[in-house]
Amino acid sequence: MDGNETVAPIRRDFLPADFMEAIDGLGIEASVLVQAAPTVAETDWLLSMADEMPGPARVVGWVDFERAGAIADLRRLSRDGHFAGVRPMIQDLPDPEWMHTAARGEVFDALLATDLSFDALGFPVHLDAFARLFDRYPSLRTVIDHGMKPRIAAREFDEWAAGIERIADATPVHVKLSGLLNEAGPDDGEAQLRPYVDHLLACFGAERVMWGSDWPVVLLPSDYARWLQLAQSLVPEAMHDDVFERTAQRFYRF
């Protein structure tokens, strides 16, 4: 099965009405819309829908770090109160050292200057490069997306766990408890996910972990409500207020 067939069920526009249907009865009070396409046009589209989302909404968008106009795009987008930060799609780029160039450094400097956040999207192979980036920009408000996508289906743990621990100990970055079902095997459940969730919580603490639905991508292995219920069972109840609400409120400044 090729990539297009794999994601065929979600290859369409998802609108606020679809989201409201997905969260019906779940008590969701606010939302963060995160880019899925490497275009500024999609970011503008997300911003145009933000007022239709539940509660206060934030948008994590995209700018072309390789384009001379990236900083101007950041400044324009930041004038919209819904705009929170950016996520370059580093997981899709062939060079794991992509973020370490002088030109891209100027864009990271601009993120700091405009007080915008950075979502770090990658795989375990990117852990070392990200660690050096986080060391270089300790004041940049950064969150690792999807726990840096551990290879749960392959039962790979040790190298990922060591890289995560090094980042958590040495930097102030946050992490999202999200996307794990997409990295798990089709029959994996709570027992297979628990070591990865436990490690993220132990390394970062509840105050630096935020749950994410990864909707609509979560529809490929599951759905919004089932993933929320599973995550709530994996996270100790004493941590729920931070992981499922307060960490995201603080980080994205609701």
C-alpha positions in Angstrom: 0.0 0.0 0.0 1.5 3.3 -1.0 1.4 6.5 1.1 -1.6 8.0 -0.8 -3.7 4.9 -0.2 -2.7 4.8 3.4 -4.0 8.3 4.1 -6.9 8.1 1.6 -9.6 8.3 4.4 -8.3 11.8 5.4 -7.4 13.2 2.1 -10.1 15.9 2.2 -10.8 19.2 3.9 -11.8 19.0 7.5 -13.9 21.9 8.7 -15.0 23.3 12.1 -18.3 21.4 11.8 -16.4 18.1 11.5 -14.4 18.9 14.5 -17.5 19.9 16.6 -19.0 16.5 15.6 -15.8 14.7 16.7 -15.7 16.3 20.1 -19.4 16.3 20.9 -20.0 15.5 24.6 -16.2 15.4 25.4 -16.0 18.8 27.2 -13.5 20.3 24.9 -13.2 24.0 25.6 -10.4 25.3 23.4 -8.4 24.1 20.5 -5.0 24.4 18.7 -5.1 24.1 14.9 -1.7 22.8 13.6 -0.6 23.0 10.0 -0.7 19.9 7.8 0.5 21.3 4.5 3.8 23.2 3.8 2.1 26.4 2.5 1.4 29.8 3.9 -1.9 29.7 2.1 -3.0 26.8 4.4 -2.0 28.8 7.4 -4.2 31.7 6.3 -7.0 29.2 5.7 -6.6 27.9 9.3 -6.6 31.4 10.7 -9.8 32.2 8.8 -11.6 29.3 10.6 -10.2 30.0 14.1 -13.2 32.0 15.3 -15.5 29.0 14.4 -13.6 26.6 16.7 -14.5 26.0 20.4 -13.3 28.5 23.0 -10.2 30.4 22.3 -8.3 28.9 19.4 -4.7 29.1 18.4 -3.0 28.3 15.0 0.4 26.8 14.6 1.2 27.5 11.0 4.0 27.2 8.4 6.5 29.5 6.7 9.2 28.7 4.2 12.4 28.9 6.3 14.3 28.8 3.0 12.6 31.8 1.4 13.9 35.3 1.9 10.3 36.5 2.7 9.9 34.0 5.7 10.5 36.7 8.3 8.0 39.1 6.6 5.5 36.2 6.6 6.0 35.7 10.3 5.5 39.4 11.1 2.3 39.5 9.0 0.9 36.3 10.5 1.7 37.4 14.0 -0.6 40.4 13.7 -3.5 37.9 13.9 -4.2 37.2 17.6 -4.9 33.5 16.8 -1.4 32.9 15.4 0.8 31.1 17.9 3.8 29.9 16.1 5.1 27.6 13.3 5.9 24.0 12.5 8.3 23.3 9.6 7.7 19.7 8.4 11.2 18.5 9.3 10.1 14.9 9.4 9.6 15.0 5.6 13.0 16.5 4.8 15.9 14.3 3.7 18.6 16.1 5.7 18.3 15.6 9.5 20.6 18.6 10.0 18.3 20.9 8.0 17.7 23.2 10.9 21.5 24.0 11.4 22.2 26.6 8.7 22.8 30.4 9.1 19.8 31.3 6.9 17.4 29.2 9.0 19.0 30.6 12.1 17.7 34.0 11.1 14.2 32.6 11.1 14.6 31.1 14.5 15.9 34.5 15.7 12.8 36.1 14.3 10.6 33.6 16.2 12.2 34.7 19.4 11.9 38.4 18.5 8.2 38.0 17.8 7.6 35.7 20.8 6.2 32.9 18.7 6.4 29.2 19.5 8.1 26.4 17.6 6.6 22.9 17.1 9.4 20.3 16.5 8.2 17.6 14.2 10.6 14.8 13.5 11.6 11.2 14.1 14.0 9.6 16.5 16.8 10.1 13.9 16.4 13.9 14.5 16.8 13.8 18.3 20.5 14.7 18.3 20.0 17.6 15.8 17.0 18.9 17.7 18.9 18.7 21.0 21.6 20.9 19.6 19.0 23.3 18.3 17.3 23.5 21.7 20.6 24.1 23.3 21.3 27.0 20.9 17.9 28.6 21.5 17.0 27.9 25.2 14.5 30.8 25.3 12.6 29.7 22.3 9.2 28.3 23.4 9.4 24.8 21.9 7.3 21.7 22.0 8.2 18.3 20.6 5.3 16.9 18.6 4.1 13.3 18.9 6.8 12.4 21.5 9.3 12.5 18.5 7.4 9.6 17.0 9.0 6.5 18.7 8.9 3.3 16.6 6.4 1.6 18.8 5.3 -1.1 16.3 9.0 -2.1 15.9 9.4 -2.2 19.8 12.3 0.2 19.5 12.7 2.0 22.8 16.2 2.5 24.2 17.8 5.0 21.8 14.6 7.0 21.6 14.3 7.0 25.4 17.9 8.1 25.9 17.5 11.0 23.4 14.3 12.1 25.0 15.8 12.0 28.5 18.8 14.1 27.4 16.5 16.8 25.9 14.2 16.8 28.9 17.1 17.1 31.4 19.1 19.7 29.5 16.5 22.0 28.0 13.2 23.6 29.0 11.2 22.3 26.0 7.8 20.7 26.2 6.4 17.6 24.6 3.1 16.5 23.1 1.5 13.3 24.2 0.0 12.7 20.7 0.4 10.7 17.6 1.4 7.5 19.4 -1.4 5.4 17.9 -0.1 6.1 14.5 3.3 4.8 15.4 1.9 1.6 17.1 1.0 -1.7 15.5 -2.6 -2.3 14.4 -3.2 -4.6 17.5 -1.3 -2.5 20.0 -3.1 -1.3 23.0 -2.5 0.2 26.4 0.2 -2.3 27.4 2.3 -1.5 24.3 2.0 2.3 24.7 2.5 2.5 28.5 6.3 2.4 28.5 6.5 5.3 26.1 3.9 7.4 27.9 5.5 6.6 31.3 8.9 7.7 30.0 7.6 11.0 28.6 5.9 11.8 31.9 8.9 10.8 34.0 11.3 12.8 31.9 9.3 16.0 31.4 6.9 16.0 34.3 3.2 16.8 33.9 3.9 20.6 33.7 5.8 20.1 30.4 3.5 17.4 28.8 0.4 18.3 26.8 -2.1 15.9 25.3 -2.9 16.3 21.6 -5.6 14.6 19.6 -3.7 14.6 16.3 -7.2 14.9 14.7 -7.9 14.1 11.9 -4.8 11.9 11.5 -5.9 9.9 14.5 -8.8 8.7 12.4 -6.5 6.4 10.5 -5.9 4.0 13.5 -8.8 5.2 15.8 -10.8 8.3 16.5 -10.8 11.4 18.8 -12.9 10.0 21.7 -11.1 6.6 21.9 -7.6 8.1 21.8 -8.7 10.6 24.5 -10.1 7.8 26.7 -6.9 5.7 26.2 -4.6 8.6 27.1 -6.6 9.4 30.2 -6.2 5.8 31.3 -2.4 6.0 30.7 -1.8 9.3 32.5 -2.1 9.2 36.3 -5.2 11.1 37.4 -3.1 13.5 39.5 -1.5 14.7 36.3 -4.7 15.2 34.3 -5.2 18.9 35.0 -1.8 19.7 33.6 -1.5 17.2 30.7 -5.1 17.7 29.4 -5.5 21.4 30.0 -3.0 23.6 31.9 0.2 22.8 30.0 -1.3 23.7 26.7 -2.9 26.8 28.2 0.4 28.0 29.5 2.4 27.2 26.4 0.0 28.5 23.7 -1.0 31.4 26.0 -4.8 31.0 26.0 
